[in-house]
């Protein structure tokens, strides 16, 4: 196992800079997820850690050793890609043991490590099968097994679940997290799926346009977003955001609704701001009046979309209510969960 340190990393493609001086400390044994929309630089950063992309400036250290000029095979890392990249003419056992065979390791060691990885990943019944005879989830487990047998200091995952259907993604999420709990190998995982990030990570690093917007535990970034981008990106359905002004008696939206403010808060009277409240903290009941537009039963809860003084909001109820379209409903925000963001900078008003 090993820590990974990224220090003032920059990456240029010609005159275009895509990574802008990132600093990141990944602790030994931690599970860190790089999260962000397409084009934010998360895969480029992962590939620089792997040695598959050159570094324009800055330093990358693995286990305290600078690896900028070190070949990928000599970095003691193992990478699992979005496409499984299995050898079609090799069976499962041969695919998993291929890297050890290339290193000319003793056959007894190859057999022992392959059997160990197959047991961890429940692949023992499939060792003689070829990739074409496996499901998508089984192929992804083989790709993981190929990484495990190398016993690397760091695992790197580049959107490994994107090609799987929804049910398999849930299953593989659990398996990858369980694997990490057992092996305790430092893991860096790239995804654009916030559910994967929230359920798997020890630390989420949220990137946008080649910079880190916020880093913290899943609940830290969910409960205390640093800015509007993080507030909107994390959470499904997304956070309700209403533009307006902080007043003495409450928050006045641009549409004229008066919403209660948290006590205390750091906003200034007359300050232009956005009022943020997550759907699960906006409850049907006695509160500001809104007009229902759509209701979505999901099973465990009901999502109610409504027009609140000209702004669309979403409220979540666990009660079995389904107000009809056009009906009036009261919505009450939990003031202890209200977020305020400066309208000019987009930063949270702490």
C-alpha positions in Angstrom: 0.0 0.0 0.0 1.1 3.6 -0.5 0.0 7.2 -0.4 -0.3 9.3 -3.6 0.7 13.0 -3.6 -0.2 15.3 -6.5 1.6 18.6 -6.2 0.8 21.6 -8.4 0.1 19.4 -11.4 -0.6 21.0 -14.8 -1.3 19.5 -18.1 -1.2 21.2 -21.5 -2.2 19.9 -24.9 -0.4 22.4 -27.1 -1.5 25.9 -25.9 -4.6 24.6 -24.1 -4.2 24.0 -20.4 -6.7 21.3 -19.1 -5.3 20.7 -15.6 -4.7 23.9 -13.7 -2.2 23.4 -10.8 -4.0 20.7 -8.8 -2.8 19.7 -5.3 -4.1 16.5 -3.8 -3.1 14.2 -1.0 -4.4 10.6 -1.1 -3.7 8.8 2.1 -2.4 5.3 2.3 -5.3 2.8 2.2 -8.0 5.3 1.4 -10.7 5.1 -1.3 -10.7 8.4 -3.2 -13.2 9.1 -6.0 -12.5 11.8 -8.6 -16.0 13.1 -9.6 -17.1 15.6 -12.2 -18.8 16.1 -15.5 -17.3 15.0 -18.8 -14.3 17.2 -19.7 -13.5 18.2 -16.2 -10.0 16.5 -16.2 -10.6 13.6 -13.9 -9.5 10.8 -16.3 -6.5 12.9 -17.4 -5.5 13.3 -13.8 -5.9 9.5 -13.3 -3.8 8.8 -16.4 -1.0 11.1 -15.2 -0.9 9.2 -11.9 -0.7 5.9 -13.9 2.0 7.3 -16.2 -0.2 7.0 -19.3 -0.1 10.8 -19.8 2.9 13.0 -19.4 3.0 15.8 -16.8 3.5 19.3 -18.1 4.7 20.6 -14.7 4.4 19.7 -11.1 5.1 16.4 -9.3 3.5 13.1 -8.6 4.7 10.9 -5.8 3.7 7.3 -5.0 4.9 6.0 -1.6 7.0 9.1 -1.2 8.9 8.5 -4.5 8.7 11.0 -7.4 7.4 9.1 -10.4 7.1 11.7 -13.1 9.6 10.0 -15.4 8.9 6.4 -14.3 7.4 4.0 -16.8 3.8 2.8 -15.9 4.9 -0.8 -15.4 7.5 0.3 -12.8 5.1 2.4 -10.7 3.6 -0.5 -8.8 0.1 0.4 -9.8 -2.7 -1.6 -11.4 -5.4 0.0 -13.6 -8.9 -1.2 -14.4 -10.4 0.4 -17.5 -14.0 1.1 -18.7 -13.7 -1.5 -21.4 -12.5 -4.8 -20.0 -9.6 -5.2 -22.3 -9.5 -9.0 -21.9 -7.7 -11.3 -24.3 -10.3 -13.1 -26.3 -8.1 -16.2 -27.0 -7.3 -16.7 -23.3 -9.5 -18.2 -20.6 -10.2 -16.5 -17.3 -7.2 -18.0 -15.5 -4.8 -17.1 -18.3 -6.2 -13.5 -18.5 -5.7 -13.1 -14.7 -2.3 -14.5 -14.6 -0.9 -13.0 -17.8 1.1 -10.2 -16.1 2.7 -12.6 -13.7 3.6 -14.9 -16.6 5.2 -11.9 -18.4 7.4 -11.4 -15.4 8.4 -15.0 -15.5 7.2 -15.7 -12.0 7.3 -19.3 -10.7 4.3 -21.3 -11.8 3.5 -22.2 -8.1 3.3 -18.4 -7.3 1.1 -17.8 -10.4 -1.3 -20.6 -9.4 -1.5 -19.4 -5.8 -2.2 -15.8 -6.6 -4.7 -16.6 -9.3 -6.6 -19.0 -7.0 -6.5 -16.3 -4.3 -7.9 -13.6 -6.6 -10.5 -16.0 -8.1 -11.8 -16.9 -4.6 -12.1 -13.2 -3.6 -14.0 -12.3 -6.7 -16.2 -15.5 -6.8 -14.6 -16.5 -10.2 -13.6 -20.1 -9.3 -16.3 -21.7 -11.4 -15.3 -19.7 -14.4 -11.5 -20.1 -14.6 -11.7 -22.3 -17.7 -14.2 -20.1 -19.6 -13.3 -17.6 -22.3 -14.5 -13.9 -22.1 -17.2 -14.5 -24.7 -18.8 -17.0 -22.3 -19.1 -14.5 -19.5 -21.6 -11.8 -18.6 -20.5 -8.1 -18.4 -20.2 -8.2 -14.6 -18.1 -11.4 -14.8 -15.8 -9.8 -17.3 -15.3 -6.8 -15.1 -14.5 -9.1 -12.2 -11.9 -10.8 -14.4 -10.3 -7.4 -15.2 -10.3 -6.6 -11.5 -8.7 -10.0 -10.8 -6.0 -9.3 -13.3 -5.2 -6.2 -11.3 -5.4 -7.9 -7.9 -2.9 -10.7 -8.7 -0.2 -8.1 -9.2 -0.6 -7.0 -5.5 -0.1 -3.4 -6.4 0.5 -0.4 -4.1 -2.3 1.5 -5.8 -5.5 0.5 -7.7 -6.7 2.9 -10.4 -10.2 2.6 -11.8 -11.3 4.6 -14.8 -15.2 4.5 -15.0 -15.2 0.7 -14.7 -19.0 0.3 -14.4 -20.1 2.6 -17.3 -20.8 -0.4 -19.7 -22.9 -2.3 -17.2 -26.7 -2.2 -16.8 -28.2 -0.6 -13.7 -28.6 -3.7 -11.6 -25.1 -4.9 -12.4 -23.7 -1.5 -11.5 -25.2 -1.7 -8.0 -23.8 -5.2 -7.6 -20.3 -4.2 -8.8 -20.3 -1.1 -6.6 -20.8 -3.3 -3.6 -18.2 -5.8 -4.7 -15.5 -3.1 -5.4 -16.2 -1.5 -2.0 -16.1 -4.9 -0.3 -12.8 -5.7 -2.1 -11.3 -2.5 -0.8 -12.4 -3.2 2.8 -10.7 -6.5 2.6 -7.5 -5.6 0.8 -7.1 -2.0 2.2 -5.2 -1.0 -1.0 -5.0 2.7 -1.8 -7.7 3.2 -4.5 -8.3 6.1 -6.9 -11.6 5.8 -8.8 -12.9 8.0 -11.6 -16.6 8.4 -12.3 -19.2 10.9 -13.4 -21.9 9.1 -11.4 -22.5 10.8 -8.1 -24.3 7.7 -6.7 -21.1 5.7 -7.2 -19.1 8.4 -5.5 -21.4 8.8 -2.5 -21.7 5.1 -1.8 -18.1 4.0 -2.4 -15.7 6.9 -1.4 -13.9 7.7 1.7 -13.1 11.0 0.1 -14.8 12.6 -2.9 -12.8 15.1 -5.0 -15.1 17.2 -7.2 -13.5 18.6 -10.3 -14.6 21.2 -12.8 -12.6 22.6 -15.8 -9.3 21.2 -14.5 -9.6 22.5 -10.9 -10.8 21.0 -7.6 -14.0 22.6 -6.5 -14.2 20.7 -3.2 -12.8 17.6 -1.5 -14.2 15.9 1.6 -16.2 12.9 2.8 -19.4 12.1 0.9 -21.6 13.6 3.7 -19.4 16.7 4.0 -19.7 17.6 0.4 -23.4 16.7 0.4 -24.3 18.6 3.6 -21.9 21.5 3.2 -21.3 22.3 -0.5 -18.6 24.9 -0.9 -20.3 26.6 -3.9 -23.2 26.5 -6.3 -21.5 24.0 -8.7 -21.1 21.4 -5.9 -24.6 22.1 -4.6 -26.1 21.5 -8.0 -23.9 18.6 -9.0 -24.3 16.5 -5.8 -27.7 15.1 -5.1 -30.6 13.6 -7.1 -32.9 15.3 -7.5 -30.7 18.3 -7.3 -30.8 21.1 -4.7 -33.6 23.7 -5.1 -32.0 27.1 -5.7 -34.1 30.3 -5.6 -32.7 33.7 -6.5 -33.5 36.7 -4.3 -32.4 38.9 -1.5 -31.6 38.4 2.2 -34.0 40.5 4.3 -34.5 41.2 7.9 -37.5 38.9 8.3 -36.6 36.3 5.7 -35.4 35.6 2.2 -37.4 37.3 -0.5 -37.3 35.5 -3.8 -37.4 37.3 -7.1 -41.0 36.0 -7.5 -42.0 37.6 -4.2 -42.2 34.6 -1.9 -40.8 35.0 1.7 -38.8 32.0 3.0 -37.5 31.5 6.5 -33.8 32.0 7.0 -31.5 29.8 9.2 -30.6 31.2 12.6 -27.9 32.3 12.8 -26.6 33.0 9.3 -23.7 35.0 7.9 -25.6 36.8 5.2 -26.1 40.6 5.2 -29.4 42.3 4.9 -29.9 43.4 1.3 -27.4 40.9 0.0 -28.2 39.3 -3.4 -28.1 35.5 -2.9 -29.5 32.1 -3.8 -31.5 30.1 -1.3 -30.7 26.4 -1.4 -32.7 23.6 0.1 -32.6 20.0 -0.8 -35.8 18.3 -1.8 -35.8 16.0 1.2 -35.6 19.0 3.5 -38.6 20.7 1.8 -41.7 19.1 3.2 -45.4 19.4 2.3 -47.2 21.0 5.1 -47.8 24.5 6.5 -45.5 26.9 4.7 -45.1 28.9 1.5 -47.8 28.2 -1.1 -46.8 26.5 -4.4 -48.7 25.1 -7.3 -48.2 21.4 -8.1 -47.0 20.6 -11.7 -45.9 16.9 -11.5 -45.8 14.1 -8.9 -43.5 11.1 -9.3 -44.0 8.1 -7.1 -40.7 6.2 -6.7 -41.9 3.6 -4.3 -40.3 4.6 -1.0 -41.1 8.3 -1.5 -43.1 10.8 -3.6 -41.3 13.5 -5.6 -43.5 16.6 -5.9 -42.5 19.2 -8.5 -44.2 22.6 -8.0 -44.1 26.2 -9.0 -43.1 28.4 -6.1 -43.5 32.1 -7.1 -42.2 31.5 -10.6 -39.4 29.0 -9.7 -39.7 25.2 -10.1 -38.9 23.3 -6.9 -38.9 19.7 -5.9 -40.2 18.4 -2.5 -39.9 14.8 -1.3 -42.5 13.1 0.9 -42.5 9.6 2.4 -46.2 9.9 3.0 -48.6 8.3 0.4 -49.8 11.6 -1.0 -50.3 12.5 -4.7 -51.6 16.0 -5.1 -53.1 16.6 -8.5 -51.7 18.9 -11.1 -52.7 22.6 -10.5 -53.5 22.0 -6.8 -52.1 24.3 -4.1 -49.7 22.9 -1.6 -47.8 24.3 1.4 -44.0 23.7 1.4 -42.0 24.1 4.6 -38.2 24.2 4.5 -36.1 22.8 7.3 -34.3 26.0 8.3 -31.4 24.0 9.9 -30.7 22.6 6.3 -30.9 25.9 4.3 -27.9 26.9 2.3 -27.1 30.5 1.2 -24.9 31.3 -1.8 -23.6 34.7 -2.8 -25.2 35.7 -6.1 -22.1 37.3 -7.5 -19.4 34.7 -6.6 -21.5 31.5 -6.2 -19.6 30.7 -3.0 -21.4 29.5 0.1 -22.2 32.1 2.7 -20.8 30.4 5.8 
